[in-house]
Amino acid sequence: MVILNPNDVVDGYTVECFIKKGIYNGTYRVADKDGVSYFMKLYDLEIVPDSMKENGEVREIAYSRKVNNEYVISHHADGHVTLSDGREYSYIVTRFFKGKLLNAVHQSAS
């Protein structure tokens, strides 16, 4: 599910690179107009099951707006976009952290 390419722009965020493919989403490092890097998760609404939605919205996005905890990656922005493929997507933008992904750390510890 590599939907976005480097230099694509989604609501003012420029894609720097693809990070990882999920079942219902793709993740990217993006930058705002000031060059600050963020993490974007882009959900394909055609394949996200209703069980992962609340009032038509991806539950993870709705919940992330409510969480305010120093130990949880902070919500920065979210929205909806229709891309050139004609499909609708929801996205969430959070603080970007440098380092290994949690699953990579877990695999190396096994």
C-alpha atoms as a printed R data frame, in Angstrom:
    type eleno elety resid chain resno       x       y      z
1   ATOM     1    CA   MET     A     1   0.000   0.000  0.000
2   ATOM     2    CA   VAL     A     2   2.547   2.623 -1.029
3   ATOM     3    CA   ILE     A     3   0.076   5.336 -1.963
4   ATOM     4    CA   LEU     A     4   2.238   8.420 -1.505
5   ATOM     5    CA   ASN     A     5   5.620   9.108 -3.045
6   ATOM     6    CA   PRO     A     6   8.415  11.442 -1.934
7   ATOM     7    CA   ASN     A     7   7.486  15.095 -2.553
8   ATOM     8    CA   ASP     A     8   3.725  14.385 -2.692
9   ATOM     9    CA   VAL     A     9   1.835  16.947 -0.614
10  ATOM    10    CA   VAL     A    10  -1.159  16.176  1.632
11  ATOM    11    CA   ASP     A    11  -2.795  19.205  3.256
12  ATOM    12    CA   GLY     A    12   0.504  21.081  3.540
13  ATOM    13    CA   TYR     A    13   2.636  18.102  4.599
14  ATOM    14    CA   THR     A    14   5.312  17.005  2.114
15  ATOM    15    CA   VAL     A    15   6.153  13.305  2.023
16  ATOM    16    CA   GLU     A    16   9.813  12.672  2.787
17  ATOM    17    CA   CYS     A    17   9.720   8.870  2.705
18  ATOM    18    CA   PHE     A    18   7.596   5.747  3.037
19  ATOM    19    CA   ILE     A    19   8.108   3.916  6.348
20  ATOM    20    CA   LYS     A    20   5.893   0.856  6.565
21  ATOM    21    CA   LYS     A    21   2.818  -0.812  5.118
22  ATOM    22    CA   GLY     A    22  -0.012  -1.903  7.378
23  ATOM    23    CA   ILE     A    23  -3.147  -3.878  6.571
24  ATOM    24    CA   TYR     A    24  -5.352  -0.765  6.380
25  ATOM    25    CA   ASN     A    25  -2.782   2.017  6.191
26  ATOM    26    CA   GLY     A    26   0.600   3.202  5.061
27  ATOM    27    CA   THR     A    27   2.981   5.224  7.204
28  ATOM    28    CA   TYR     A    28   5.255   8.041  6.106
29  ATOM    29    CA   ARG     A    29   7.712  10.613  7.362
30  ATOM    30    CA   VAL     A    30   6.392  14.006  6.285
31  ATOM    31    CA   ALA     A    31   7.507  17.597  6.799
32  ATOM    32    CA   ASP     A    32   5.494  20.741  7.353
33  ATOM    33    CA   LYS     A    33   6.161  24.016  5.526
34  ATOM    34    CA   ASP     A    34   8.897  24.860  8.055
35  ATOM    35    CA   GLY     A    35  10.711  21.573  7.420
36  ATOM    36    CA   VAL     A    36   9.745  19.985 10.757
37  ATOM    37    CA   SER     A    37   9.390  16.202 10.415
38  ATOM    38    CA   TYR     A    38   6.248  14.369 11.517
39  ATOM    39    CA   PHE     A    39   4.850  10.846 11.256
40  ATOM    40    CA   MET     A    40   1.739  10.373  9.057
41  ATOM    41    CA   LYS     A    41  -0.505   7.332  9.034
42  ATOM    42    CA   LEU     A    42  -2.774   7.263  5.970
43  ATOM    43    CA   TYR     A    43  -5.869   5.016  6.212
44  ATOM    44    CA   ASP     A    44  -7.620   3.698  3.101
45  ATOM    45    CA   LEU     A    45 -11.278   4.178  4.071
46  ATOM    46    CA   GLU     A    46 -12.477   1.616  1.519
47  ATOM    47    CA   ILE     A    47 -10.747  -1.208  3.360
48  ATOM    48    CA   VAL     A    48 -10.851  -0.071  7.012
49  ATOM    49    CA   PRO     A    49 -13.523  -2.308  8.596
50  ATOM    50    CA   ASP     A    50 -16.506  -0.763 10.347
51  ATOM    51    CA   SER     A    51 -15.322  -2.389 13.594
52  ATOM    52    CA   MET     A    52 -12.352   0.049 13.527
53  ATOM    53    CA   LYS     A    53 -14.585   3.083 13.061
54  ATOM    54    CA   GLU     A    54 -16.686   5.111 15.433
55  ATOM    55    CA   ASN     A    55 -19.350   7.381 13.955
56  ATOM    56    CA   GLY     A    56 -17.739   6.852 10.538
57  ATOM    57    CA   GLU     A    57 -14.287   7.927 11.725
58  ATOM    58    CA   VAL     A    58 -11.202   5.755 12.243
59  ATOM    59    CA   ARG     A    59 -11.235   5.052 15.989
60  ATOM    60    CA   GLU     A    60  -7.456   5.483 16.425
61  ATOM    61    CA   ILE     A    61  -7.669   9.021 15.055
62  ATOM    62    CA   ALA     A    62 -10.646   9.963 17.242
63  ATOM    63    CA   TYR     A    63  -8.992   8.570 20.377
64  ATOM    64    CA   SER     A    64  -5.620  10.173 19.682
65  ATOM    65    CA   ARG     A    65  -7.186  13.640 19.938
66  ATOM    66    CA   LYS     A    66  -8.253  12.849 23.508
67  ATOM    67    CA   VAL     A    67  -4.945  11.466 24.825
68  ATOM    68    CA   ASN     A    68  -2.649  13.882 26.587
69  ATOM    69    CA   ASN     A    69   0.165  11.925 28.190
70  ATOM    70    CA   GLU     A    70   3.908  12.491 28.061
71  ATOM    71    CA   TYR     A    71   4.490   8.764 27.420
72  ATOM    72    CA   VAL     A    72   2.245   8.611 24.329
73  ATOM    73    CA   ILE     A    73   3.195  10.061 20.934
74  ATOM    74    CA   SER     A    74   1.297  13.332 20.656
75  ATOM    75    CA   HIS     A    75  -1.426  14.046 18.113
76  ATOM    76    CA   HIS     A    76  -0.531  16.967 15.852
77  ATOM    77    CA   ALA     A    77  -3.210  17.009 13.140
78  ATOM    78    CA   ASP     A    78  -5.659  14.843 11.221
79  ATOM    79    CA   GLY     A    79  -7.941  15.090  8.238
80  ATOM    80    CA   HIS     A    80  -9.488  13.558  5.159
81  ATOM    81    CA   VAL     A    81  -8.200  13.694  1.622
82  ATOM    82    CA   THR     A    82  -9.192  12.362 -1.784
83  ATOM    83    CA   LEU     A    83  -6.069  11.404 -3.720
84  ATOM    84    CA   SER     A    84  -5.442  11.136 -7.451
85  ATOM    85    CA   ASP     A    85  -6.671   7.523 -7.425
86  ATOM    86    CA   GLY     A    86 -10.140   8.887 -6.560
87  ATOM    87    CA   ARG     A    87 -10.252   7.091 -3.209
88  ATOM    88    CA   GLU     A    88 -10.852   8.719  0.152
89  ATOM    89    CA   TYR     A    89  -8.321   8.485  2.952
90  ATOM    90    CA   SER     A    90  -8.149   9.629  6.552
91  ATOM    91    CA   TYR     A    91  -4.823  10.541  8.058
92  ATOM    92    CA   ILE     A    92  -3.282  11.322 11.392
93  ATOM    93    CA   VAL     A    93  -0.073  13.299 11.905
94  ATOM    94    CA   THR     A    94   1.922  12.790 15.103
95  ATOM    95    CA   ARG     A    95   5.271  13.779 16.494
96  ATOM    96    CA   PHE     A    96   8.094  12.023 14.665
97  ATOM    97    CA   PHE     A    97  10.671  10.097 16.672
98  ATOM    98    CA   LYS     A    98  13.990   8.831 15.412
99  ATOM    99    CA   GLY     A    99  14.994   5.300 16.168
100 ATOM   100    CA   LYS     A   100  13.899   1.759 15.561
101 ATOM   101    CA   LEU     A   101  10.257   0.799 15.207
102 ATOM   102    CA   LEU     A   102   8.900  -1.084 18.202
103 ATOM   103    CA   ASN     A   103   8.447  -4.311 16.238
104 ATOM   104    CA   ALA     A   104  12.109  -4.166 15.128
105 ATOM   105    CA   VAL     A   105  13.249  -3.765 18.735
106 ATOM   106    CA   HIS     A   106  11.036  -6.650 19.798
107 ATOM   107    CA   GLN     A   107  12.337  -8.922 17.008
108 ATOM   108    CA   SER     A   108  15.975  -8.186 17.843
109 ATOM   109    CA   ALA     A   109  15.344  -9.015 21.504
110 ATOM   110    CA   SER     A   110  13.904 -12.456 20.611
